[in-house]
Amino acid sequence: MLLSRHLTLKHAPHLSPFLNSPGLIAPTLSRKGFTSTKEPYPHASRTKFCCEHKDLGHVSFVGRETSETSSSATDKAEIESISSQTTTLEDRFTLVTEAGQNPKNSAPPKIQKVISLLRDDPKEFKKYYEPKVLSLGPIHHGKPKYQLAEKYKNELTSEFVKDSGKDIRVLHKKIEENIKELRDCFEEEVTQNYDDKALAWLLFVDGCAILQYIYCHTNNMFKELNIKTDSVAFGQPDLFLLENQLPYRLLEWLMSLSVKEKDLRKSIEDYIEGHINVPMDQHSMCCLDCVQELRAAGIRMVRSKNEKCCLSDISFTTLACLGYLFLPPIIVDDSTRPKFLNLIAYERCLDFKNDFGVTSYISFLNSLIDEANDVKILRKAGVLYNCLGCDEEVAKLFNEIGTNLVPNTEIYNYVRSQIQKHYMNKWMNWMAQFFHDHFSSPWMIFAFCGVLVGLGLTAIQTWFAVHPAK
């Protein structure tokens, strides 16, 4: 008669409490297997225990009648299998002791994935840890969404090799010879799926591409490579992601082999400085104040005088202490959203070379419109015709379609610079602010004029009282 009883353990280290607990089965090890010497359970008095080790993560105990025997060699192998999977209490003591003796911070931190505590945050921060356009290093390599960036990386690598004055084999050999050291810069789980050759090629391409990217960015050379502005702009934040980092020694080795080593190092310094410090030429930045803030600074919204104006017909002029921003009129209705979204999509087609005119216009208008009151001012100025119903819907429309746009800053660069100059003139700002605060309505102007007339009449009356007519 065969007695069956299975105890399934998910982890092999959990075996030791069962093997070392005399109150449970109190086994005695022998060459023939586990034989119970105590009888904590009456039904177990005639039972011998043996182990069937199915895999590393699953162990089963099967009870059999003592009359059923197995060969000595089989039982011995089973015992050795259990012993190899069992962590004794002494081993655990040793593990804890050694952990306390390890020097703190003895090695620099390695490139690794974002910890699950942050990645699984319910606030949906996960999207801020993953690249949007550009994948660097082994963590996100090979994902379909980054295939376009792989094409650009090959082009940038080709340019880097040309500018380096070295053969591509010489550059790659340097990386291949030091791949062990580079592998140690990453957590083991990050590179475990890459052999040395695959990892060396991956890091070689990424290292060359990133150096050339930074060099082209600081020297405005992307147009020569036919790389679109939006791809450049969206790729920039990806360089600062934790999971997109590359070992700096990789860049050091590649730069040291290039004839442009000094220029490459200088470009890295300029690139980092440009992302930390506020540029002096602030009018080239992409954001403008909304209509209400511009109006408070003495800038009025005016419909463009050109009847056949296009979207780019935006100009700025000053008169006395006031500024006037001329904008082309636009009708906003149900067709506005799909029309502009598809025009923007057309401008971003990879094979379409253009100046991003529609994208730049929507981005400019989006910076002016923040809420319903901004729409109201534009509507009263004849710049915007609202056919949607309420001003809130118009503001929401431009805020939505104006998201994630990369405008051509050169189109409205002059207008931005003129507006910035107006802001920098403190005297004009003070005067404009005074008129905005005290003469924002015709009634206040009439009241002020009445006060002036009253003061004038009082002064005349006083003068005649002091100097009566003879």
C-alpha positions as CSV (number, residue, x, y, z in Angstrom):
1,M,0.0,0.0,0.0
2,L,1.4,3.4,-1.0
3,L,0.9,6.4,1.2
4,S,1.1,9.7,-0.6
5,R,1.7,13.0,1.1
6,H,3.1,16.1,-0.7
7,L,4.6,19.1,0.9
8,T,5.4,21.7,-1.8
9,L,7.9,24.4,-1.0
10,K,8.4,27.3,-3.3
11,H,12.0,28.1,-2.3
12,A,14.7,25.5,-1.5
13,P,16.1,27.5,1.5
14,H,12.8,27.0,3.3
15,L,13.7,23.3,3.7
16,S,16.0,23.8,6.7
17,P,13.3,24.4,9.3
18,F,11.8,21.1,8.4
19,L,15.1,19.3,8.5
20,N,16.2,20.8,11.8
21,S,12.9,20.7,13.7
22,P,12.9,17.6,16.0
23,G,9.3,18.3,16.9
24,L,8.1,17.9,13.4
25,I,9.5,14.6,12.0
26,A,12.9,14.4,13.8
27,P,14.7,12.6,10.9
28,T,17.9,10.7,11.2
29,L,20.1,10.8,8.1
30,S,21.3,7.5,6.9
31,R,22.7,6.2,3.6
32,K,19.3,4.6,2.9
33,G,17.3,7.9,3.3
34,F,15.3,9.7,5.9
35,T,14.0,7.4,8.6
36,S,11.8,8.8,11.4
37,T,13.2,7.9,14.9
38,K,10.4,9.7,16.8
39,E,6.7,9.3,16.5
40,P,5.1,12.8,16.8
41,Y,2.3,11.5,14.6
42,P,0.9,8.0,15.1
43,H,0.2,7.5,11.4
44,A,3.8,8.3,10.6
45,S,5.4,5.5,12.7
46,R,5.8,3.2,9.7
47,T,6.7,5.9,7.2
48,K,10.1,6.6,5.6
49,F,10.6,10.0,4.0
50,C,12.4,10.6,0.8
51,C,12.7,13.6,-1.5
52,E,11.8,14.1,-5.1
53,H,13.7,17.2,-6.3
54,K,11.8,18.2,-9.5
55,D,13.5,21.6,-10.1
56,L,15.3,24.4,-8.3
57,G,12.1,26.1,-7.2
58,H,10.0,23.1,-6.3
59,V,10.6,20.3,-3.8
60,S,8.1,17.6,-2.9
61,F,8.2,15.2,0.0
62,V,6.6,11.8,-0.7
63,G,5.8,9.3,2.1
64,R,6.1,5.6,1.3
65,E,5.7,2.4,3.2
66,T,8.9,1.3,4.9
67,S,8.5,-2.0,3.2
68,E,9.0,-0.4,-0.1
69,T,12.7,0.1,-0.5
70,S,14.9,1.8,-3.2
71,S,18.5,1.4,-4.1
72,S,21.2,2.9,-1.9
73,A,22.6,4.9,-4.8
74,T,19.2,6.6,-5.5
75,D,18.7,7.5,-1.9
76,K,22.2,8.9,-1.6
77,A,21.6,11.1,-4.7
78,E,18.4,12.4,-3.3
79,I,20.0,13.3,0.0
80,E,22.8,15.1,-1.8
81,S,20.2,17.0,-3.8
82,I,18.5,18.2,-0.7
83,S,21.8,19.2,1.0
84,S,22.8,21.3,-2.0
85,Q,19.6,23.2,-1.9
86,T,19.5,23.7,1.9
87,T,20.9,26.7,3.7
88,T,21.9,25.8,7.2
89,L,21.6,28.1,10.1
90,E,25.4,28.5,10.3
91,D,25.4,29.6,6.6
92,R,22.9,32.3,7.5
93,F,24.9,33.5,10.4
94,T,27.9,33.8,8.0
95,L,25.9,35.6,5.4
96,V,24.7,38.3,7.9
97,T,28.2,38.7,9.4
98,E,29.8,39.2,6.0
99,A,27.1,41.7,5.0
100,G,28.0,43.8,8.0
101,Q,31.7,43.7,7.2
102,N,31.4,44.9,3.6
103,P,32.8,48.4,3.2
104,K,30.1,51.1,2.6
105,N,30.2,52.8,-0.7
106,S,33.4,51.1,-1.7
107,A,32.4,51.1,-5.4
108,P,30.8,53.8,-7.5
109,P,27.1,53.4,-8.4
110,K,26.3,51.5,-11.5
111,I,24.0,52.2,-14.4
112,Q,20.7,50.5,-13.6
113,K,17.0,50.5,-13.9
114,V,14.8,52.8,-11.9
115,I,13.8,51.0,-8.7
116,S,10.3,49.5,-8.7
117,L,9.2,51.7,-5.8
118,L,9.4,54.7,-8.0
119,R,8.4,53.0,-11.3
120,D,5.2,51.6,-9.8
121,D,4.2,54.9,-8.2
122,P,0.4,55.4,-8.6
123,K,1.0,59.0,-9.8
124,E,1.9,57.7,-13.3
125,F,5.5,58.9,-13.1
126,K,6.6,55.8,-15.1
127,K,6.4,57.7,-18.4
128,Y,9.1,60.2,-17.1
129,Y,11.6,57.3,-16.6
130,E,11.4,56.0,-20.2
131,P,12.8,57.7,-23.3
132,K,10.4,59.1,-25.8
133,V,12.6,59.1,-28.9
134,L,16.2,58.1,-28.2
135,S,17.4,54.8,-26.6
136,L,21.0,54.7,-25.3
137,G,22.6,51.8,-23.6
138,P,21.3,48.2,-23.2
139,I,18.2,48.8,-21.1
140,H,15.8,50.0,-23.8
141,H,17.8,48.8,-26.8
142,G,15.8,47.0,-29.5
143,K,12.4,48.3,-28.7
144,P,10.3,49.0,-31.9
145,K,9.4,52.5,-30.8
146,Y,13.0,53.6,-31.0
147,Q,13.8,52.3,-34.5
148,L,13.8,55.8,-36.1
149,A,16.4,56.9,-33.5
150,E,18.5,53.9,-34.5
151,K,18.6,55.3,-38.0
152,Y,19.7,58.7,-36.8
153,K,22.3,57.1,-34.5
154,N,23.9,55.3,-37.5
155,E,24.1,58.6,-39.4
156,L,25.6,60.4,-36.4
157,T,28.1,57.6,-35.9
158,S,29.1,57.8,-39.6
159,E,29.7,61.5,-39.2
160,F,31.7,61.0,-36.0
161,V,34.0,58.4,-37.7
162,K,34.6,60.8,-40.6
163,D,35.5,63.7,-38.4
164,S,37.7,61.6,-36.1
165,G,40.3,60.9,-38.8
166,K,40.5,57.3,-37.7
167,D,39.3,54.1,-39.3
168,I,36.0,52.7,-37.9
169,R,37.8,49.4,-37.0
170,V,40.3,51.3,-34.8
171,L,37.6,53.0,-32.9
172,H,35.6,49.8,-32.4
173,K,38.6,47.8,-31.4
174,K,39.2,50.2,-28.5
175,I,35.8,49.5,-27.1
176,E,36.0,45.8,-27.8
177,E,39.3,45.5,-25.9
178,N,37.8,47.2,-22.8
179,I,34.3,45.7,-22.9
180,K,34.8,43.9,-19.5
181,E,35.5,47.2,-17.8
182,L,32.5,48.8,-19.5
183,R,30.2,45.9,-18.6
184,D,31.2,46.4,-14.9
185,C,29.7,49.9,-15.2
186,F,26.2,48.4,-15.5
187,E,24.2,46.3,-13.1
188,E,24.5,42.6,-14.0
189,E,20.8,42.2,-14.9
190,V,21.0,45.0,-17.4
191,T,23.7,43.4,-19.6
192,Q,23.1,39.7,-19.0
193,N,21.3,39.2,-22.3
194,Y,24.3,40.6,-24.3
195,D,27.5,38.8,-25.1
196,D,30.7,40.8,-25.3
197,K,30.6,41.4,-29.0
198,A,26.9,42.6,-29.0
199,L,27.5,44.9,-26.1
200,A,30.7,46.3,-27.6
201,W,28.9,47.2,-30.8
202,L,25.9,48.7,-29.0
203,L,28.1,50.9,-26.8
204,F,30.3,51.9,-29.8
205,V,27.4,53.1,-31.8
206,D,25.7,54.9,-28.9
207,G,29.0,56.5,-27.8
208,C,29.8,57.9,-31.2
209,A,26.3,59.0,-31.8
210,I,25.9,60.9,-28.5
211,L,29.2,62.7,-29.0
212,Q,28.3,63.8,-32.5
213,Y,24.8,64.8,-31.4
214,I,26.2,67.1,-28.7
215,Y,28.8,68.5,-31.1
216,C,26.1,69.2,-33.8
217,H,23.7,70.7,-31.2
218,T,26.3,73.2,-29.9
219,N,27.4,74.1,-33.4
220,N,23.9,74.2,-35.1
221,M,24.8,71.5,-37.6
222,F,21.6,69.4,-37.7
223,K,20.4,71.0,-40.9
224,E,23.4,69.6,-42.7
225,L,22.5,66.1,-41.6
226,N,18.9,66.5,-42.6
227,I,17.7,65.7,-39.0
228,K,14.4,67.3,-38.3
229,T,14.0,69.9,-35.5
230,D,11.3,68.0,-33.6
231,S,13.4,64.9,-33.4
232,V,16.3,66.9,-32.0
233,A,14.1,68.7,-29.5
234,F,12.3,65.5,-28.3
235,G,15.6,63.7,-28.1
236,Q,17.3,66.1,-25.7
237,P,15.4,65.1,-22.5
238,D,16.2,61.5,-23.2
239,L,19.9,62.2,-22.6
240,F,19.3,63.0,-19.0
241,L,17.3,59.8,-18.1
242,L,18.8,57.4,-15.6
243,E,18.2,54.3,-17.8
244,N,19.7,56.1,-20.8
245,Q,23.2,56.8,-19.3
246,L,26.5,55.7,-20.8
247,P,29.8,55.2,-19.0
248,Y,31.8,58.4,-19.3
249,R,35.0,56.4,-19.8
250,L,33.4,55.2,-23.0
251,L,33.2,58.8,-24.3
252,E,36.7,59.5,-23.0
253,W,38.2,56.7,-25.1
254,L,36.3,57.7,-28.2
255,M,37.3,61.4,-27.8
256,S,40.9,60.5,-27.2
257,L,41.1,58.8,-30.6
258,S,39.5,61.7,-32.5
259,V,41.5,64.6,-34.0
260,K,38.7,66.9,-32.7
261,E,39.2,65.9,-29.1
262,K,39.3,69.5,-27.8
263,D,36.3,70.5,-29.8
264,L,34.3,67.5,-28.5
265,R,35.2,68.2,-24.9
266,K,34.3,71.9,-25.3
267,S,30.9,71.0,-26.9
268,I,30.1,68.8,-23.9
269,E,30.8,71.6,-21.5
270,D,28.7,74.1,-23.5
271,Y,25.9,71.6,-23.8
272,I,25.7,71.0,-20.1
273,E,26.1,74.7,-19.3
274,G,23.2,75.5,-21.7
275,H,20.9,73.2,-19.8
276,I,21.8,74.7,-16.4
277,N,22.2,78.4,-16.9
278,V,19.5,80.8,-18.2
279,P,20.5,82.1,-21.6
280,M,21.2,85.9,-21.9
281,D,19.2,85.9,-25.2
282,Q,15.9,85.2,-23.5
283,H,13.7,86.4,-26.4
284,S,14.6,83.3,-28.3
285,M,13.0,81.1,-25.7
286,C,9.7,79.5,-26.7
287,C,7.3,81.0,-24.1
288,L,5.5,84.3,-24.2
289,D,3.3,85.8,-21.5
290,C,-0.5,85.4,-22.0
291,V,-2.6,88.1,-23.5
292,Q,-3.7,89.5,-20.1
293,E,-0.1,89.9,-18.9
294,L,0.9,91.5,-22.2
295,R,-1.9,93.9,-21.9
296,A,-0.9,94.8,-18.3
297,A,2.6,95.6,-19.7
298,G,1.0,98.0,-22.2
299,I,0.9,95.7,-25.2
300,R,-2.4,95.8,-27.2
301,M,-3.7,93.0,-29.5
302,V,-4.5,94.4,-32.9
303,R,-5.9,92.7,-36.0
304,S,-3.3,92.7,-38.9
305,K,-3.9,95.5,-41.4
306,N,-3.1,93.2,-44.4
307,E,-6.4,91.8,-45.7
308,K,-4.6,88.9,-47.5
309,C,-2.4,88.1,-44.5
310,C,-1.1,84.6,-43.8
311,L,-0.4,82.9,-40.5
312,S,3.1,84.2,-40.4
313,D,2.0,87.9,-40.7
314,I,2.7,88.7,-37.0
315,S,4.4,92.0,-36.2
316,F,5.1,94.3,-33.3
317,T,5.5,98.1,-33.0
318,T,5.5,100.7,-30.3
319,L,3.9,104.1,-29.9
320,A,4.7,106.3,-26.9
321,C,4.5,103.9,-23.9
322,L,2.3,101.4,-25.6
323,G,3.1,98.4,-27.8
324,Y,0.9,96.9,-30.5
325,L,1.0,93.2,-31.5
326,F,-0.6,92.7,-34.9
327,L,-2.1,89.2,-35.4
328,P,-3.8,87.6,-38.4
329,P,-7.5,86.9,-37.9
330,I,-8.6,83.3,-37.5
331,I,-12.0,81.6,-37.3
332,V,-12.3,78.9,-34.7
333,D,-15.0,76.2,-35.3
334,D,-15.4,72.5,-35.2
335,S,-13.1,72.0,-38.2
336,T,-10.2,73.9,-36.5
337,R,-8.9,71.0,-34.4
338,P,-8.6,68.3,-37.1
339,K,-7.4,70.8,-39.7
340,F,-4.5,72.1,-37.7
341,L,-3.6,68.7,-36.2
342,N,-3.3,67.2,-39.7
343,L,-1.3,70.2,-41.0
344,I,1.1,69.8,-38.0
345,A,1.4,66.0,-38.7
346,Y,2.1,66.8,-42.4
347,E,4.9,69.2,-41.4
348,R,6.5,66.5,-39.2
349,C,6.7,63.9,-42.0
350,L,10.3,62.8,-42.3
351,D,10.5,63.3,-46.1
352,F,8.9,66.8,-46.0
353,K,11.4,69.7,-45.7
354,N,9.7,72.8,-44.4
355,D,10.0,75.7,-42.0
356,F,7.3,74.4,-39.6
357,G,5.1,77.5,-40.2
358,V,1.8,76.0,-38.9
359,T,3.5,74.4,-35.9
360,S,5.2,77.7,-35.0
361,Y,1.9,79.7,-35.4
362,I,-0.1,77.3,-33.2
363,S,2.7,77.3,-30.6
364,F,2.8,81.1,-30.7
365,L,-0.9,81.4,-30.3
366,N,-1.0,78.8,-27.5
367,S,1.5,80.9,-25.6
368,L,-0.8,83.9,-25.8
369,I,-3.9,81.9,-24.8
370,D,-4.0,80.6,-21.2
371,E,-7.7,80.9,-20.2
372,A,-11.0,82.3,-21.4
373,N,-10.2,85.9,-20.6
374,D,-7.3,85.8,-23.1
375,V,-9.7,84.5,-25.8
376,K,-12.2,87.3,-24.9
377,I,-9.5,90.0,-25.4
378,L,-8.5,88.5,-28.8
379,R,-12.2,88.2,-29.8
380,K,-12.9,91.9,-29.0
381,A,-9.8,92.9,-30.9
382,G,-11.1,91.2,-34.0
383,V,-8.2,88.7,-34.1
384,L,-10.3,85.6,-33.2
385,Y,-13.8,84.7,-34.3
386,N,-15.4,82.1,-31.9
387,C,-17.9,79.8,-33.5
388,L,-17.6,77.1,-30.8
389,G,-19.9,78.7,-28.3
390,C,-17.8,79.7,-25.2
391,D,-14.4,81.1,-24.8
392,E,-13.4,78.3,-22.4
393,E,-13.7,75.8,-25.3
394,V,-11.4,77.9,-27.5
395,A,-8.8,78.2,-24.8
396,K,-8.9,74.4,-24.2
397,L,-8.6,73.7,-27.9
398,F,-5.4,75.6,-28.4
399,N,-3.9,74.3,-25.1
400,E,-4.5,70.8,-26.3
401,I,-3.3,71.0,-29.9
402,G,-0.4,73.2,-28.7
403,T,1.1,70.4,-26.6
404,N,4.4,68.7,-27.5
405,L,5.1,71.1,-30.4
406,V,8.6,72.1,-31.5
407,P,8.3,75.5,-33.3
408,N,10.8,77.2,-35.6
409,T,12.1,79.9,-33.4
410,E,13.5,81.9,-36.3
411,I,10.1,82.7,-37.7
412,Y,9.0,85.0,-34.8
413,N,12.4,85.7,-33.5
414,Y,12.2,89.4,-34.3
415,V,8.7,89.8,-32.8
416,R,9.9,88.1,-29.6
417,S,12.9,90.3,-29.4
418,Q,10.8,93.5,-29.8
419,I,8.4,92.3,-27.1
420,Q,11.4,91.6,-24.8
421,K,12.8,95.1,-25.4
422,H,9.4,96.5,-24.4
423,Y,9.5,94.5,-21.2
424,M,13.1,95.7,-20.4
425,N,12.1,99.4,-20.7
426,K,11.1,100.1,-17.1
427,W,9.8,103.6,-17.8
428,M,7.4,102.4,-20.5
429,N,6.3,99.5,-18.2
430,W,5.6,101.9,-15.3
431,M,3.6,104.2,-17.5
432,A,1.7,101.3,-19.1
433,Q,1.0,99.8,-15.7
434,F,-0.3,103.2,-14.4
435,F,-2.7,103.6,-17.3
436,H,-3.8,99.9,-17.1
437,D,-4.6,100.3,-13.4
438,H,-6.2,103.7,-13.4
439,F,-7.6,104.1,-16.9
440,S,-8.8,100.7,-17.9
441,S,-12.4,101.9,-18.7
442,P,-13.7,105.1,-20.4
443,W,-15.6,106.1,-17.2
444,M,-12.3,106.3,-15.3
445,I,-10.9,108.5,-18.1
446,F,-13.9,110.8,-18.0
447,A,-13.7,111.0,-14.2
448,F,-10.0,111.9,-14.4
449,C,-10.7,114.5,-17.0
450,G,-13.4,115.9,-14.8
451,V,-11.0,116.1,-11.9
452,L,-8.5,118.0,-14.1
453,V,-11.2,120.4,-15.2
454,G,-12.3,121.0,-11.6
455,L,-8.7,121.6,-10.5
456,G,-8.2,124.0,-13.4
457,L,-11.3,126.0,-12.6
458,T,-10.4,126.1,-8.9
459,A,-6.9,127.4,-9.8
460,I,-8.3,130.1,-12.0
461,Q,-10.8,131.2,-9.4
462,T,-8.1,131.4,-6.8
463,W,-5.9,133.4,-9.1
464,F,-8.6,136.0,-9.7
465,A,-9.4,136.1,-6.0
466,V,-5.8,137.0,-5.3
467,H,-5.5,139.4,-8.2
468,P,-8.9,141.1,-8.6
469,A,-9.6,143.1,-11.6
470,K,-9.1,146.8,-11.2
